[in-house]
Amino acid sequence: MVQSVPTYSVTKIVTLIKSITAREIFRICPQVRKKLWGGEFWTDGYFVSTVGKHGDEKLITNYVQKQGKEYTELHADRQLTLF
């Protein structure tokens, strides 16, 4: 979940997040780049949704934190861990 000021476009924020995280992953685990098609960590697409001023931040934070947990539990013995 990201909070930003209106002066930054959604595209700019997503681009920054993808760039910084990919650079750090490649710095920490350089062998990852060799395993990727074309050496790119992220795909071109992304999904964004907004929360209004009076949105339920706790509910959304809980939802985001639980993302992938069910999959990880089902495939725990085959899930790749980067960190």
C-alpha positions, 0 to 999 in steps of 0.5 A: 500500500502506497500513499502519495501526493497528487503531484506524482502520477500512478505510472511514475510511482509504479515505475520507481517501485519496480526500478528500485526493487529490481535493482536491489534484488539484482544487487543482493542476488546477482544470480537471479538476473541469469534465470530471467527471460531477457534479464527483466525482473518485472513485467510491463503491466501493473494493477492499481486501485485507489482508496478514498480519504475515508477508506478503511485503511486497516482492512486494506492493509490486512488484505495486502498482508495476506496476499500469497499466504494461501498459495505459499501454504499450499506450495510451501515445499516448492515456493522460491524464497528470495530473502 
